């Protein structure tokens, strides 16, 4: 109605973000900017190739890096079976990784 004053937002909603939140937001914005920049490089090629260029520029290299990482984890898994790790105190042993690669559900 006409006589109502706008309500003030609560203090939590107007509090400035913490330093960690600002850093996280900055990293997100930088990542988005980088992806847009990579995709923008091939805009002059034509729209019909934009989807394949996105696959070529971003997703294929990322998949390759993830695959390399999986291979390295597998190799470390073999190394961690070495007897020396059994002689270590449990707190000094390598940490188990909370995920697995190449698994079938």
N, C-alpha and C positions, 0 to 999 in steps of 0.2 A: 504494500500500500504506500501512499504518498508520504505519510508522516514518519515512516520508519527510517532509522539511521542504518547505514550499512554496518554489518557486524564485523568486528575486528578479528582477523585470523588469530588462532592461538599461537603462543610463543614458539612451540615446536615447529610449526609450519613456516615461520619466518626466520628461524635461526639459520645462520649461515652454515653451509656444509662443512664438515670436518676436513682437515688436510688430506686424510686418506681418501675421502669421498671425492674431493677436488682432483686428486691425482688420478683416481680411477676414471673419472669423467674425462680428464684430459687424454688419458691413454685411449679411451673409447673413441673420442673425437679424432685423434691422430690415426687410429686404425681405419676408421670410416673414410677419412680423407685420403689415406694411402690407397685403399681399395678403389675409391672413386677416381683417383688419379690414374691407377693402372687401367681401369676400364675406359677412361676417357682417352687414353692414348690411341685406341683403335676406333674411335668414333668416326673418323674420316674415311675409314675403310668401307663402311656401310652398315646399315642396321641388320641386314640378313646374316652378317658374320658376328654380330655383337655377342650372341649367346656362345658361339664356339670360341670366340676370343676370351670370354670370361673363363671358360673351362680351361683354355690353354694358358692364360696368364696367371690364374689364381689357384684353381682347384687341382689341376694336374700336378703342379710343383708341390703344393701342400700335401697331396696324397703321397707323393714320392718321399717327402721328408718324414711323414708319419710311418711309411713302410721302412725307411732306414732306421728310424727310432725303434721300431719293433724288432728289427734284426739285431740292433745293439743290445736291447733288453734281453733277447734270447741268448746272445753270447755272454752277457753278464750272468744270466741264470746258470749257465754252465760253469762259469768261473766260480760262482758262489758255492758250488758243490765241492770245491776244494777242501781238503781236510783242515787246512789252516783256520777256516771259519768256524769249525766245530770246536777248536781250542780257545776261541775268543769268548769273552764274557757275553752273555746274551744281549746286554745293552750296547755292546760295541759291534755287533753283527750288522750287515747291511739290512736296511729297512725293506720289508716286502712291499711290492708295488700293488696298489689297490685295484688294478685292472689287468686284463689280459688281452693280447692281440690274437687275431686269427682263431677265434673260438667260434664254434657253431652252437646255436641254441637248440 
